[in-house]
Structures are given as structure tokens and as C-alpha cells.
Amino acid sequence: MVDQTDLKILSLLEADSSTPFTEIARMLGLSESTVRKRVASMKEEGVIRKFTIILEPSRVGYNTVAIVGIDVEPSKLLEAAQRLAEIPETRYVATSTGDHMIMTEIWARDGRELSRIISEKIGGIDGIRRICPSIVLERFKY
């Protein structure tokens, strides 16, 4: 279970995961070893799943980003979600309730590539019934 100190460490790491433990320790009035041990413990407990970066898709050549709702035959739900997760262009895959059974985010170089991904890669997955893409115009929060 995380405490208030852990939450402060997490907040600083969420803002910039490259912040050195020595800097976090200084900001929170802790020793570097305390911060290191707490982070290691949170990693071991699954609180911290991984350290990563957030890319700006257009800056790395992906000019079309789509949120895609997908409906599948219920008996194929988990198999289809796993297959979607294996497609390199899918950046996020989750099963969900609501309008669609699976939600995914796809990065493509352009609309033509997005169409190819939808028709060839996603459309070819066994059990897929309906694909509903929505192009992202602008992100306001990551």
C-alpha cells in the first residue's frame, strides 16, 4: 500500500520520469537511498509498471492518429484483443463496456496507411464484426 510519501514520489516521476533520485530526495527532504528503496518496492509491488516517455506522434512521422472502437463476436473477445496488441501500429488496446467491446489507438503515417491497417491487419482478425475509427484532431492531455 502506498503512503503519502510514495504518492509524492510518484507525482514527481509522473511529471518527469528522468528526474534523478537525488533530486527527488532533495525536494522531499529524504535520503537518496530512501527514494531508491521506495521506488524499487513500488516496482516490485506493481504500482510502477514501467518508466517510459511520451512521444509526439507527428514529430516522429505519424500524422494520423485514430481512436478505434471494435466490436467482435463475444467468444473471440480476448483472442481478438491479444491479436490487436500484436499489431505494431496499435499504441493502446483495452477491452471495454459501452459502445464498443475493444478500444484501441492507432498511429499511422497518413490516412492511406490507416486504411491499410484497418482493412488488412484489423479486418483480418477472426471474429471482428465492426470497426469504427475516429481521427484525433488535437490532444489536450496525455
N, C-alpha and C positions, 0 to 999 in steps of 0.2 A: 504494500500500500504506500502510495506517495504521500509525503507531508508537504508543508508549506515551502520548506527549503528546496525540495525536489521540484515543486511547481515553479519556483523562481529560476532554477537552473534550466528547466525545460523551456520556459519563456525566452530566456536569453539564447538558447540553442535554436529555438524556432525562428527567432529573428535573424540569426546568422550562425549556422552550424559550424562555421570555421573559427568561431571565437575560441581562443586558447583557454584551456582550463585555468591557467594562471590569471588571465583577465577576469574570468567568471569569479574566481576565488576573491580577487581584489574587490570587485563590485559588490559581492555579497558578504565580505568580511569573514571569509572562510579560508582554510588552507587549501592549497592545490591538491593535496592528497585526498582531502575530504571530498572535493568536487569529483576527482577521478574515480574514487570508490563508489560514490553515489551514481555516477553515470554508468559505471560498469554494472552495478546492481540493477539499474533500470533497464539496461540492455539484456541482462540475464533473465529478468522477470518479464520481458516482452513489452515493457512500457515504451521503450525506444526500439523501433523495429529496424531502422537504418538511418544513416546520415546520408543526405543527398543534396542535390542542387535543383533549382527550378530554372528551366530553360525558357527563353522567349522563342516560341516556335518560328516566327518569321525571321529571326536573326540567324537561324540555323537551316534555312531553306524550306521550312514548312509553312506555306502561305495559306493553306486551307485547313482549318480545324473544325471538326464536327462532333457534336454530341449525338450519338445514335441509339435510339430505342429499338430493341429487337424482341420479337415475340417468337417463341418456339413451342414445339409440342412438349407438354409438361414432362413426359417421360425422358426427354432429351435435354432438359434444362441444364443440369450440371455438366454434362458432356459438351454441350454447345458453349457454355461459359468458359470451360477449360480450353477448347479449341480457339475461341476468340482471344484468350490470353496469350496464346502462342503466336498470334499474328504480330509481326514486328511493329506495324504502324499503330496498333492499339496501345494507347498510353494508360488506359484505365478500363477495368472491366468489373462490374458488380451485378449480382442478381438483386432484384428489387420487387417491391409491390407497386401498385399504381398502374399507370398507363402501359408500361412495358415490363416484361419479365427480366430483361437484361439491359443495362445501360453501359455504354462504352464511349470512350473519347478516342477519336482517330485523328492523327496528324498526317496530312498529305502535302505533296509539293504544290498541287493545284487541283482544280475541280475534275480534270480528266483522270488524274491518279486516284482521287477519292472514288470516282465512279468505278474504276477498275477494281479497287479494293472491295467495294460493296458488292459488285456483281460477281467477281471471280473468287475472292477469298471468303467473304462472309456468306454470300449466296450459295456457295458450295458446301456449306456445313450442314450435315444431316440434321433434320428437324426444324430448321429455320422456316418460319411461316411468313414473317413480315419484318421489314427493315424500314425504320423511319428516321432519316438523317435530318439534323438541324445544324446549319452552319453557324459557328460562333462569329459574331461581328466584333466584339470587344470584350476583354476581361477586365473586371474591376477588382477582383480579389483572387489570390492564389491560395 
